[in-house]
């Protein structure tokens, strides 16, 4: 059986596209713009905090994006909010930004205990996606919001939690200012 030159070209092109797609797709890699949030993990922060006494590392608050792979609003928030340069400029110096897949069996270390990402999401009572959980420097929950937030809304919540306004005012009082 002879393969025509046209078919050889088509087969070659299909193979090339397949190889490019295979090596370009990294399902577990968190991608972000250089201007948006800088993502880390609970495990990396835990290692960093162990070095804290050796270096002058200041503890930060946490913003945790609880998501699922199938959530359309999560993907929209990734692109529209988390990659926004104003969000990155405000959050990166003050917060550790962590992604948490609510359906993942990956083991993480949270407050000295090992558990899966799904177990931690359940511990926090997360039932809708996206949910953003805001933690203080000791990884205690300040608040959580189960909804899509645009960049301006997200920055307002970051200010409310990051500047400790939540300790002296309600959200309603803060928004009215």
N, C-alpha and C positions, 0 to 999 in steps of 0.2 A: 504494500500500500504506500503510495506516494503522498506526501503532504505538500500542498502548493505553497509557493513563496508567500502569498497573501496570508494563508493560515499560519505559517511559521511566524510571521510578523505579529499577527494577532495573539498567538500563544505567548510569544516573547514579551509583548507589551503587558498581557495579563499577569504573567509571572513577575515582571518588574513592579507593577502596581501592588501585587500581593506582598512582595518582599518589603516594599516601602511602608505599606500599612502595618505589617507585622512588627517591624522594628520601630515604628513611630508610636504605636499604641502601648501605653504603659498604664494599665487600669488602676494600680494602687498608688501611682505617683500623683501627689497633689501639685497642681500647676497653678501658678499665680503670676501676676505681672510684677515687675520690679518695683512698682509704685504702690501696690496694694498691701494687704496684710502679709506679714512674714509668718508662715506657719511653722509650728514646732510640735512636739509631742509631750505628753505627760512624762514619759520615760526620759526624754532629753532634759526637761526642766528638773526632774528629780536628780539627775546626774549633775546638773549645773548647781543646784542648791547644796549638794554635798561638797562642792568646791568653794562655796560661798565664803567660808571662813578663811580660805587661803587668798582669795581675791576680794576686792570690795564690790561684790555683786549685790545690787539692790533688788529685793523681792518686788515683783510686779503683781498686779491683779491678772485675772484670766478672762478671756472671752472664748467660749467653746461653741463651735458650730456643730450642732447635732443634726445629722442629715441621714438620708438613705440614698442608695444609688438610683432608685427609680423616681425620686421626687423632682418634679419639674420646677417647682418654686425654689428648691434648694439650688438647682443649677442656675436659675435666674439670679439668685442672690450671690452666688459665686462670681458671676460675670459683672453684674451691675453694681454690687455693693462692695464685695471683698476685694475687687481689683481696682476700686476707685482710689485715686491718689490722695484725696483729702482724708479718706478713711485710714489709709496707711500712715499718712503723716501724723495723724492724731493718735492712733492706736499703738503703733509699733514701739514707741518709747515707753509707754505706760502699761502695756498688756502683753502677756503671752497669748498668742492666738493658736488655738488647737482645733483640729477637725476630729469629730467623733462619729464614726459610722454606727448608727443605732442598731444595725443588724449584724455587725461584725463579731466574729469569735476571736479576734486578735486580743492577746493578753496585754494589758496595760497595768501600770502601777499608779494607783490613786490613793493619796494619803497613807502611804506605806503598805497598802493591800493590793494584791494582784487580783484582777478580775478581767472579764472581757469587756469590750466597748459596749456591747449590748446590755450587759449587766449594769454598767454604770449609768447608761441612759435610763434603764428601768428604775434604778435606785433614785434617780432624780425625778421620776414620775413623768418622763417625756412620753407624750402620746401623739403629737402632731409634728409635722416637719414642714419647713425648717423650724427648729427651736434653737435659740441662742441662750446659753447659760452664762451668767456673769458671776465670777468667783472672786473672793478677796484674796489677799496674799497668802492666807492659810488654807486655800482651796475650799472655803466655806461658801455656800451658795448665797449670793446677794439677791439675785432675782433671775427669772427666766422669762423669755418671750417666745411664744409659739406663733410665729407669723413671719411673712416676708417683710423685711425692712429695707427701704431705699437708703442710699448713702446718708442723706440728711437725718432721717429718723435714727439710723444706726449711730451716727456721731452724737446725737442728743442723748441716747442711752449710755454711750461710752462716757460722756461728760458727767452724767448723773451718777454713774457708778465709780468712774475713775477719779473724780474729784471729791469723792465722799459726800456728795450732796445728799445722797440717800440717808445719811445718818442724821440730818437735821431737817429735811423737808420731805414731804410726800411727792410722788411723781406729779400729781395735779398742781401742787404749789410751784414746782420747778417749771412746768410747762407754761403756767400763767405769767411767769416773769418775762 
